[in-house]
Amino acid sequence: MQQVFAPWRMEWVERDTDEDFEGCVFCAFPKRDDDREHLVVARNDHAVVMLNNYPYNPGHVMVIPNEHERDYAALGEETLLGHARMKQRTFDAMDAAFSPDGFNAGLNIGEGSGGSIDHLHTHVVPRWTGDTNFMPVISDTKVIVEGLEDTYNKLHAAFAEQDGATVPDADSAVSFGD
């Protein structure tokens, strides 16, 4: 049995499981007043950026169109542009916060995408040269070296430094008008 110490996960484990998610957490969480609690770090009129609750690397986020859709081709032009702009801002924020050597970015589209949520979204994972080690290979275990709260703080600050950013407070997502 592999064990990885991840105390920040306790908050998720102890959450109220009777919450009404309106069928989709990607639709429900951004509408709530507690962005930090739900890991919503940035938003514009058409998309949000949320930290992944199960990150592959520190900084792993999802850029999610507000429009609940599983088919990328069905997104409207404004939503496509807003989603693309948030991806662009996300790359910039990650560069400022983490200085990665590169990124993996990919869409989860539809039921067969391997994703567990039927709302298309783009995963953005910062990568560093040599960030793979023996743990996943010989023990089927990935070690995440930073807690979600620390990651949230770094990305929130990096988004807040971008042109056009509005920062209501430290617990609210950074907002952009584009």
Secondary structure, DSSP 8 states (H G I E B T S, - for coil): ------GGGHHHHTS-TT---TT-HHHHGGGSS-TTTTTEEEE-SSEEEEE-SS-SSTT-EEEEESS--S-GGGS-HHHHHHHHHHHHHHHHHHHHHH--SEEEEEEE-SGGGS-SSSS-EEEEEEE-TT---HHHHHHS-----S-HHHHHHHHHHHHHTSTT-B---TTS-EE---
